[in-house]
């Protein structure tokens, strides 16, 4: 199966209805972006619009009223939301993926409780195991004093909290592999506390506040085995891309959206703009034209690689029930590469945007700050190139 045929199959699986919904909401997101940045959170009107459009549940199974979208559609939706505003794109990425995982992998009883009614759950939270819990009858008892990066925490109904498991004597509870057991728990809104402190240079309006989970009982049905995002080679569940790789897809979508907006902004800013010392308008100056064409090509190439890598992996999962290590490696490689390209492209746009890149509020200024923060995430740390090189290197031998 070629990459081209893979993309055709994926695009045909659910159509572009959800992409159109994102495009319909985008003007509102753009209009609210300045206010959101001041409030360090996506505005309530935007959150409601995303909810009304059903976008939080685009990944969820159709049996629960979700879209069950393919990965290519999902990437394009996340790109469009992030193009409208990087912070909103980040919040949406984190919560739509968090909602997807809960709606697919929790016990059937919990899935029906959260998504079977008219009011459907929205899930988010940080996946790191910073809390502690012990196994008790029917579930777990645990707590987390302070959990970072609760993106979208003011709008979700259930937040994820990773727990390290201990026995009743305080010793690490070891699994069959000899490692300490880790568990993801889902906590309803009334049982966690948002602590605030999101004061950052970029992705300001993502509302990625710290939160606290007081000691409490969590039923078994509202927990999942915790996935290690440092290990890209995970088993596939239900013939779908695994949870860690899907997280990578979300980050890639945000980077593509920020990059696309930066190109749009610099194209608008330089159109007919004069600058001292230039023989013609900036938009006609050969040095700018050469650079813009080169950076636009970089965006197109990175976007194509991201879409192809994830589409091929999903098609392979659907056809065979598994994804080879090399395809998982390529998804992670493509995601890290997209951020490197985005950093370069946005930097070019920032330079040629002149003083309009510097003034607040400024969409191009936000792009510059947002990608500076996004590129520092664990998903796109340089170590991902090391961990993915082995399977890819084998294909060249």
C-alpha positions in Angstrom: 0.0 0.0 0.0 1.5 3.3 -1.0 1.4 6.5 1.1 -0.8 8.2 -1.5 -3.4 5.4 -1.5 -3.3 5.4 2.3 -4.2 9.1 2.5 -7.1 8.6 0.0 -8.5 5.7 2.1 -8.2 7.8 5.3 -9.8 10.9 3.8 -12.7 8.9 2.5 -13.5 7.2 5.9 -15.3 10.1 7.5 -15.2 13.1 5.1 -14.5 16.7 6.0 -17.6 17.5 8.1 -15.6 18.1 11.2 -13.0 20.1 9.4 -15.8 22.4 8.1 -17.1 22.7 11.7 -13.7 23.9 12.8 -13.6 26.4 9.9 -17.0 27.7 11.0 -15.8 28.3 14.6 -12.4 29.7 13.5 -13.5 33.4 13.1 -14.9 33.4 16.6 -11.6 31.9 18.0 -9.7 34.6 16.2 -11.9 37.4 17.5 -11.6 36.1 21.1 -7.8 35.5 21.0 -6.8 38.8 22.5 -9.2 38.5 25.4 -8.2 34.9 26.0 -4.5 35.9 26.2 -5.4 38.5 28.8 -7.4 36.0 30.8 -4.8 33.2 30.4 -7.6 30.9 29.3 -9.8 30.2 26.3 -12.9 32.4 26.7 -16.2 30.8 27.7 -17.8 31.7 24.4 -15.2 29.9 22.4 -15.3 26.8 24.7 -19.1 26.8 24.2 -18.7 27.1 20.5 -16.4 24.1 20.3 -18.8 22.2 22.5 -21.8 23.2 20.3 -19.9 22.1 17.2 -19.3 18.7 18.8 -15.5 19.1 18.2 -14.5 17.8 21.6 -16.0 14.4 20.7 -14.7 14.1 17.2 -12.6 11.1 18.2 -15.3 9.4 20.3 -17.2 6.3 19.0 -20.3 7.0 17.0 -22.3 4.8 19.5 -21.8 7.7 21.9 -22.6 10.4 19.4 -19.0 11.1 18.4 -17.4 11.4 15.0 -15.0 8.5 15.2 -12.9 10.6 12.7 -9.8 9.2 11.0 -6.4 10.6 11.9 -6.0 12.7 8.8 -9.3 14.5 9.4 -8.3 15.0 13.1 -4.9 16.4 12.2 -6.5 18.9 9.8 -9.1 19.9 12.4 -6.4 20.5 15.1 -4.4 22.4 12.5 -7.3 24.7 11.7 -8.1 25.4 15.4 -4.5 26.1 16.1 -4.3 28.3 13.0 -7.1 30.5 14.4 -5.2 30.7 17.8 -2.3 28.6 19.0 -3.4 28.5 22.7 -7.0 27.5 21.7 -5.5 24.8 19.5 -3.4 23.5 22.3 -6.3 23.3 24.8 -8.5 21.7 22.1 -5.8 19.2 21.2 -5.3 18.2 24.9 -9.0 17.8 25.7 -10.2 16.2 22.5 -7.4 13.5 22.8 -8.1 13.1 26.5 -11.8 12.7 25.8 -11.0 10.2 23.0 -8.9 8.0 25.3 -11.6 7.9 28.0 -14.4 7.2 25.5 -12.4 4.3 23.9 -10.5 2.6 26.7 -12.4 3.0 30.0 -14.6 0.1 31.2 -17.9 -0.1 29.3 -19.8 1.0 32.4 -17.7 4.1 32.8 -17.9 4.9 29.1 -21.7 4.8 29.2 -21.8 6.9 32.3 -19.6 9.6 30.8 -20.7 9.6 27.2 -24.0 7.8 26.9 -26.2 10.7 27.9 -27.1 14.0 26.4 -24.4 15.8 28.4 -21.1 14.2 27.5 -17.9 14.3 29.4 -14.9 16.4 28.4 -11.6 15.0 29.7 -8.1 16.4 30.0 -5.2 16.6 32.4 -1.5 15.7 32.7 -0.4 12.1 32.1 2.7 12.0 34.3 2.5 9.8 37.5 3.0 12.5 40.1 0.4 11.2 42.5 0.4 8.2 44.9 -2.3 5.5 45.3 -2.9 2.2 46.9 -5.1 -0.6 45.6 -8.3 -1.1 47.7 -11.4 -3.1 47.3 -13.2 -1.9 44.1 -10.5 0.5 43.0 -7.8 2.8 44.4 -7.3 5.4 47.0 -4.9 8.2 46.1 -4.0 11.8 45.9 -1.8 14.3 44.1 -0.6 17.4 45.9 0.1 19.4 42.7 -0.2 18.3 39.1 1.1 20.6 36.4 -0.2 21.4 32.9 -4.0 21.0 33.3 -4.7 22.4 29.8 -8.4 23.3 29.5 -9.0 22.5 33.1 -11.6 25.1 33.6 -13.8 23.6 30.9 -13.4 19.8 31.4 -15.7 17.6 33.4 -13.1 15.0 34.3 -9.4 15.4 34.8 -6.7 12.8 34.5 -4.3 12.2 37.3 -1.4 9.7 37.0 -0.7 7.7 40.1 2.3 5.5 41.2 0.9 2.5 43.1 2.2 1.5 46.5 1.2 -1.4 48.9 -0.2 -0.8 52.3 3.3 -0.7 53.8 4.4 2.2 51.5 6.5 0.0 49.2 6.2 0.3 45.4 3.6 -2.1 44.0 5.4 -4.0 41.3 3.8 -5.4 38.2 4.6 -8.6 36.3 7.5 -6.8 34.6 9.1 -5.9 37.9 8.4 -2.2 37.4 6.3 -0.1 39.7 2.7 -0.1 38.5 1.3 3.2 37.2 -2.4 4.0 36.9 -4.3 6.9 35.2 -7.3 8.0 37.2 -10.2 10.1 36.0 -11.5 12.6 38.6 -14.8 14.5 38.3 -14.7 18.3 38.3 -16.2 18.7 41.8 -13.4 16.5 43.3 -10.3 18.4 42.1 -9.0 21.9 42.7 -7.5 24.3 40.1 -4.4 26.0 41.7 -3.6 28.5 39.0 -0.1 29.8 38.4 -0.1 29.7 34.6 2.3 32.6 33.9 4.2 31.9 30.7 5.6 33.5 27.6 3.7 31.4 25.1 0.5 29.3 24.8 -0.7 31.8 27.4 -4.4 31.2 26.8 -4.3 27.4 27.1 -5.3 27.6 30.8 -2.7 25.0 31.6 -3.0 25.5 35.3 -1.7 23.3 38.1 -4.4 21.3 39.9 -4.7 19.3 43.1 -6.4 16.0 43.7 -7.3 15.5 47.4 -7.2 12.0 48.8 -10.2 10.0 47.6 -11.4 6.7 46.3 -11.4 6.2 42.6 -13.4 3.2 41.3 -11.6 0.7 39.1 -13.8 1.5 36.1 -12.5 5.1 36.1 -8.8 4.1 35.7 -6.5 2.9 33.0 -2.9 1.6 32.8 -0.7 4.6 32.4 1.1 4.9 29.1 4.7 6.0 29.1 5.1 8.6 26.4 8.9 8.2 26.5 8.4 4.7 25.0 7.1 5.1 21.4 6.6 1.4 20.8 3.2 0.6 22.3 0.8 -2.1 21.5 -2.2 -1.1 19.3 -5.6 -1.3 20.9 -8.8 -2.0 18.8 -6.9 -1.6 15.5 -6.2 2.0 16.3 -3.1 4.2 16.7 -1.9 3.8 20.3 -2.4 6.5 22.8 1.2 7.8 22.8 1.3 8.1 19.0 -2.0 9.9 19.0 -0.6 12.4 21.5 2.2 13.0 19.0 -0.4 13.6 16.3 -2.0 16.3 18.4 1.2 18.1 18.9 2.0 17.9 15.2 -1.4 19.4 14.3 -0.8 22.4 16.7 2.6 23.1 15.2 1.2 23.0 11.6 -1.5 25.4 12.6 0.8 27.9 14.2 3.1 27.7 11.2 0.3 28.2 8.8 -1.0 31.3 10.6 2.5 32.8 10.7 2.7 32.5 6.9 -0.7 34.0 6.5 0.2 36.9 8.7 3.5 37.8 7.0 1.9 37.6 3.6 -0.7 40.1 4.8 1.7 42.4 6.6 4.2 42.7 3.7 1.6 43.2 1.0 2.6 46.5 -0.6 4.5 47.5 2.6 7.4 50.0 2.0 10.5 49.9 4.1 13.4 52.4 4.3 16.3 51.4 2.0 14.3 49.0 -0.1 13.9 49.7 -3.9 10.4 48.2 -4.0 7.6 47.1 -1.7 8.7 44.3 0.7 6.2 42.0 -1.0 8.1 42.5 -4.3 11.6 42.4 -2.9 13.6 39.3 -4.2 15.2 38.4 -0.9 11.8 38.2 0.8 10.2 36.4 -2.2 12.9 33.8 -2.2 12.7 33.3 1.6 8.9 33.1 1.6 8.8 30.5 -1.2 11.4 28.4 0.6 9.6 28.6 3.9 6.2 27.9 2.4 7.7 24.8 0.7 9.1 23.7 4.1 5.6 24.0 5.6 4.0 22.0 2.7 6.7 19.3 3.0 6.4 19.0 6.8 2.6 18.9 6.5 2.7 16.2 3.8 5.0 14.1 5.8 3.0 14.3 9.0 -0.3 13.4 7.2 1.3 10.6 5.3 3.1 9.1 8.4 0.0 9.0 10.5 -2.4 8.0 7.7 -0.2 5.0 6.8 0.0 3.9 10.4 -3.7 4.1 10.9 -4.4 2.2 7.7 -2.0 -0.5 8.7 -3.6 -0.8 12.1 -7.0 -1.1 10.5 -5.8 -3.7 8.0 -3.6 -5.9 10.3 -4.4 -5.0 13.9 -0.9 -3.8 14.6 1.5 -1.0 13.6 5.2 -2.0 12.9 7.8 -0.3 14.9 9.1 1.6 11.9 5.7 3.3 11.3 5.4 4.3 15.0 9.0 5.7 14.8 8.0 7.7 11.7 5.0 9.2 13.5 7.3 10.4 16.3 10.0 11.5 13.9 7.5 13.5 11.7 6.1 15.2 14.8 9.5 16.4 16.1 10.6 17.4 12.6 7.4 19.4 12.1 8.2 21.5 15.2 11.8 22.1 14.0 10.4 23.3 10.7 7.8 25.4 12.4 10.4 27.1 14.6 12.3 28.0 11.4 9.3 29.2 9.4 7.8 31.2 12.2 11.2 32.9 12.9 11.3 33.9 9.2 7.8 35.4 9.4 8.6 37.2 12.7 11.7 38.8 11.1 9.8 40.0 8.0 6.8 41.1 10.0 8.9 43.9 11.3 7.4 45.9 14.2 4.0 44.3 13.7 5.6 41.1 15.2 6.5 43.0 18.3 3.4 44.9 19.3 0.8 43.5 21.6 -1.8 42.3 20.7 -0.3 40.7 17.6 -1.3 37.4 16.0 2.2 37.0 14.6 3.7 37.8 17.9 1.6 35.1 19.5 2.7 32.6 16.8 6.4 33.4 17.7 5.8 32.9 21.4 3.5 29.9 21.0 5.9 27.8 18.9 8.8 28.8 21.2 6.9 27.0 24.0 5.4 24.2 22.0 8.8 23.1 20.7 10.0 22.5 24.3 7.5 19.7 25.0 8.6 16.2 25.9 7.0 14.8 22.8 9.4 16.7 20.5 12.5 16.7 22.7 15.7 15.8 20.6 15.8 12.4 22.4 12.8 11.4 20.1 15.2 11.3 17.2 17.5 8.9 19.1 14.6 6.6 20.2 13.2 6.5 16.7 16.4 6.1 14.7 16.8 2.3 15.2 13.7 1.1 13.2 14.2 3.8 10.6 17.9 3.0 10.2 17.1 -0.6 9.5 15.1 0.3 6.5 18.2 1.9 5.0 20.2 -1.3 5.4 
